[in-house]
Amino acid sequence: MKHSTNRQTRRGRGPARRIGRSLAFVLPVVLVFSGTLAVARVNWSGSSSSPVLTAASDASSRADARAPQHVLRDRLLIELQEEDPGVALTHLQQAVNDRPSLAKHCASIARALGKAAVRVYGPTKAQSYARPVCDTSFASGVTTATH
């Protein structure tokens, strides 16, 4: 006794065969289209056609090449100049709390902030921002910069 569904499948009219034929047609079209788009986005001339993309990629590669403590120190020095040493010290403490691996660099970063604060605000005003972040290294940097 033969079933009618088996005969249809063997003759090539089954659902698997139809799905396979559809994929055989659609898949190469999709692959060619996506490959064309990928090749179209590449700058083949060698010159920089997108300065924003180049600048962003250069900045990210420089940041990746630099150690995290140097990136943090530079960012905090900018904050010190734009806002005040108190904000920079708060962000230093938050960074050390978030990434404990930065704790061994905390004192040197705080000293650098203290020295920079003396250059920007003078010794008396810089000392007024001192707080016990990283074993009072900020105050140590202030006193080192004044002598």
Secondary structure per residue as TSV (DSSP state, phi and psi in degrees):
chain	resnum	aa	ss	phi	psi
A	1	M	-	360.0	123.2
A	2	K	-	-103.1	138.8
A	3	H	-	-89.4	145.0
A	4	S	H	-69.5	-28.9
A	5	T	H	-69.7	-34.6
A	6	N	H	-66.7	-38.6
A	7	R	H	-66.3	-39.5
A	8	Q	H	-66.6	-38.8
A	9	T	H	-65.6	-41.6
A	10	R	H	-69.4	-29.0
A	11	R	T	-80.5	-6.7
A	12	G	T	94.5	17.3
A	13	R	-	-106.8	10.2
A	14	G	S	-78.6	165.7
A	15	P	H	-66.0	-34.9
A	16	A	H	-64.3	-39.6
A	17	R	H	-66.3	-41.0
A	18	R	H	-65.8	-41.1
A	19	I	H	-64.8	-42.5
A	20	G	H	-61.4	-42.4
A	21	R	H	-65.8	-38.6
A	22	S	H	-63.7	-45.3
A	23	L	H	-65.0	-37.1
A	24	A	H	-63.1	-28.2
A	25	F	H	-87.5	-44.8
A	26	V	H	-77.0	-40.8
A	27	L	H	-59.1	-48.6
A	28	P	H	-62.4	-34.4
A	29	V	H	-64.5	-44.5
A	30	V	H	-64.3	-43.4
A	31	L	H	-64.2	-42.6
A	32	V	H	-65.2	-42.3
A	33	F	H	-64.5	-45.5
A	34	S	H	-68.0	-36.2
A	35	G	H	-65.7	-38.1
A	36	T	H	-64.3	-42.2
A	37	L	H	-64.2	-40.0
A	38	A	H	-65.4	-41.8
A	39	V	H	-69.8	-33.4
A	40	A	H	-68.4	-25.9
A	41	R	T	-83.2	-12.4
A	42	V	S	-81.2	136.1
A	43	N	-	-84.6	101.0
A	44	W	-	-86.7	-12.2
A	45	S	S	-78.6	-22.2
A	46	G	S	91.2	-17.9
A	47	S	S	-88.0	159.4
A	48	S	-	-83.1	108.0
A	49	S	S	-94.3	-17.2
A	50	S	-	-126.3	92.4
A	51	P	H	-64.4	-30.2
A	52	V	H	-67.4	-45.2
A	53	L	H	-63.8	-42.3
A	54	T	H	-65.0	-44.3
A	55	A	H	-63.9	-40.1
A	56	A	H	-67.4	-40.6
A	57	S	H	-70.6	-35.5
A	58	D	H	-65.6	-43.5
A	59	A	H	-64.3	-41.4
A	60	S	H	-69.3	-35.4
A	61	S	H	-70.8	-34.7
A	62	R	H	-67.2	-41.7
A	63	A	H	-65.8	-35.7
A	64	D	H	-68.0	-34.6
A	65	A	H	-76.0	-24.2
A	66	R	S	-87.6	151.1
A	67	A	-	-70.7	148.9
A	68	P	H	-58.7	-34.4
A	69	Q	H	-68.3	-31.9
A	70	H	H	-72.6	-39.2
A	71	V	H	-63.1	-44.9
A	72	L	H	-62.5	-46.0
A	73	R	H	-59.2	-46.0
A	74	D	H	-64.2	-40.2
A	75	R	H	-64.8	-40.8
A	76	L	H	-70.5	-34.1
A	77	L	H	-64.2	-37.2
A	78	I	H	-66.8	-43.2
A	79	E	H	-61.1	-38.6
A	80	L	H	-60.2	-41.3
A	81	Q	H	-74.7	-38.4
A	82	E	H	-79.5	-33.6
A	83	E	S	-116.7	-95.6
A	84	D	-	-161.6	166.3
A	85	P	H	-62.1	-28.4
A	86	G	H	-62.3	-41.0
A	87	V	H	-65.9	-43.2
A	88	A	H	-63.7	-40.3
A	89	L	H	-67.4	-37.5
A	90	T	H	-63.1	-44.0
A	91	H	H	-69.0	-31.5
A	92	L	H	-63.3	-46.3
A	93	Q	H	-63.1	-39.8
A	94	Q	H	-65.0	-41.0
A	95	A	H	-64.4	-40.7
A	96	V	H	-68.0	-36.8
A	97	N	H	-67.3	-38.6
A	98	D	H	-74.5	-37.4
A	99	R	-	-126.3	90.9
A	100	P	G	-57.5	-21.0
A	101	S	G	-65.7	-18.2
A	102	L	G	-82.5	-8.1
A	103	A	H	-60.0	-36.1
A	104	K	H	-70.3	-15.3
A	105	H	H	-103.3	-2.0
A	106	C	H	-60.5	-44.7
A	107	A	H	-63.5	-43.2
A	108	S	H	-68.1	-36.2
A	109	I	H	-67.9	-42.5
A	110	A	H	-64.4	-38.5
A	111	R	H	-63.5	-41.9
A	112	A	H	-62.2	-38.9
A	113	L	H	-64.9	-39.3
A	114	G	H	-62.8	-43.6
A	115	K	H	-65.3	-40.9
A	116	A	H	-67.3	-35.9
A	117	A	H	-64.4	-36.2
A	118	V	H	-65.1	-41.6
A	119	R	H	-64.4	-37.8
A	120	V	H	-85.2	-43.9
A	121	Y	H	-109.5	-11.5
A	122	G	-	88.8	160.6
A	123	P	H	-65.4	-40.7
A	124	T	H	-68.4	-49.0
A	125	K	H	-66.2	-39.2
A	126	A	H	-62.0	-40.6
A	127	Q	H	-65.6	-27.5
A	128	S	H	-68.0	-19.5
A	129	Y	T	-88.8	-4.9
A	130	A	-	-62.0	139.3
A	131	R	-	-150.5	164.0
A	132	P	-	-77.8	57.4
A	133	V	S	-93.8	126.7
A	134	C	T	57.1	52.8
A	135	D	T	57.2	46.4
A	136	T	T	54.6	33.2
A	137	S	H	-70.0	-26.2
A	138	F	H	-60.9	-48.6
A	139	A	H	-61.8	-37.0
A	140	S	H	-61.8	-41.2
A	141	G	H	-66.3	-37.2
A	142	V	H	-64.7	-46.5
A	143	T	H	-68.8	-33.9
A	144	T	H	-66.1	-37.7
A	145	A	H	-73.7	-24.8
A	146	T	H	-83.2	-18.3
A	147	H	-	-97.4	360.0
